[in-house]
């Protein structure tokens, strides 16, 4: 069994597209994006190159598909948040849902960090920045004092930092995720309460 980008467990022979993405990320982490070929991905999967081509023609297509798979649940969080009242509970729930959407995305974030030139070339970085800006606009209280606006935004980046900083730490990954989430929810709560006092 392997954990997929959406956090579900699947049999190795299950979803071929997902298997290709998982194996490609493994190889990119092991030997670098530039040094990994489609042939090596096919060999690791024990499929022909033609079978791999059925799903992806290039390494770039694999990376873009990984990113697109990540954006779907994040877009859903943003759309949900936009339709809710601007209450503390809504803002806390946005952070919880965003944390869930990021579950299982550590390998992709690591790839983005270690392959910044490729990320720029494929315009993934720009698209991700736009996604985070939309999330920021959904959670932030624009009439709040600047310090509180920074706290709102910091809640989002706490979740990102948690993926990088905490991934090599000992212990249960779910407990680490919950600890990071608790800090992010705390920041939103402080920002919301501070914004109300500042009015």
GIURLIN-V962672 format. One record per residue. N is the residue number from 1. RES is the residue in one small letter. OMEGA is omega as a letter, one per 30 degrees, with the letter a starting at -180 (NA if undefined). Layout:
n: [N/N]
res: [RES/RES]
omega: [OMEGA/OMEGA]
This chain:
n: [1/2/3/4/5/6/7/8/9/10/11/12/13/14/15/16/17/18/19/20/21/22/23/24/25/26/27/28/29/30/31/32/33/34/35/36/37/38/39/40/41/42/43/44/45/46/47/48/49/50/51/52/53/54/55/56/57/58/59/60/61/62/63/64/65/66/67/68/69/70/71/72/73/74/75/76/77/78/79/80/81/82/83/84/85/86/87/88/89/90/91/92/93/94/95/96/97/98/99/100/101/102/103/104/105/106/107/108/109/110/111/112/113/114/115/116/117/118/119/120/121/122/123/124/125/126/127/128/129/130/131/132/133/134/135/136/137/138/139/140/141/142/143/144/145/146/147/148/149/150/151/152/153/154/155/156/157/158/159/160/161/162/163/164/165/166/167/168/169/170/171/172/173/174/175/176/177/178/179/180/181/182/183/184/185/186/187/188/189/190/191/192/193/194/195/196/197/198/199]
res: [x/x/x/x/x/x/x/x/x/x/x/x/x/x/x/x/x/x/x/x/x/x/x/x/x/x/x/x/x/x/x/x/x/x/x/x/x/x/x/x/x/x/x/x/x/x/x/x/x/x/x/x/x/x/x/x/x/x/x/x/x/x/x/x/x/x/x/x/x/x/x/x/x/x/x/x/x/x/x/x/x/x/x/x/x/x/x/x/x/x/x/x/x/x/x/x/x/x/x/x/x/x/x/x/x/x/x/x/x/x/x/x/x/x/x/x/x/x/x/x/x/x/x/x/x/x/x/x/x/x/x/x/x/x/x/x/x/x/x/x/x/x/x/x/x/x/x/x/x/x/x/x/x/x/x/x/x/x/x/x/x/x/x/x/x/x/x/x/x/x/x/x/x/x/x/x/x/x/x/x/x/x/x/x/x/x/x/x/x/x/x/x/x/x/x/x/x/x/x]
omega: [l/l/a/a/a/l/l/l/a/l/a/a/a/a/a/l/l/l/l/l/a/a/l/l/l/a/l/l/a/a/l/a/a/a/a/l/l/l/l/l/l/l/l/l/a/l/l/l/l/l/l/l/l/a/a/l/a/l/a/l/l/a/l/l/l/a/l/l/l/a/a/l/l/l/l/l/a/a/l/a/a/a/a/l/a/a/l/a/l/a/l/a/l/l/l/a/l/l/l/a/a/a/l/a/a/a/l/l/l/l/a/a/a/a/a/l/l/l/l/a/a/l/l/a/a/a/a/l/l/l/a/l/l/l/l/a/l/a/a/l/a/l/l/l/a/l/a/l/l/l/l/a/l/l/l/a/l/l/l/a/l/l/a/a/a/a/a/a/l/l/a/a/a/l/l/l/l/l/l/l/l/l/a/l/l/l/l/a/l/a/a/a/l/l/a/l/a/a/NA]
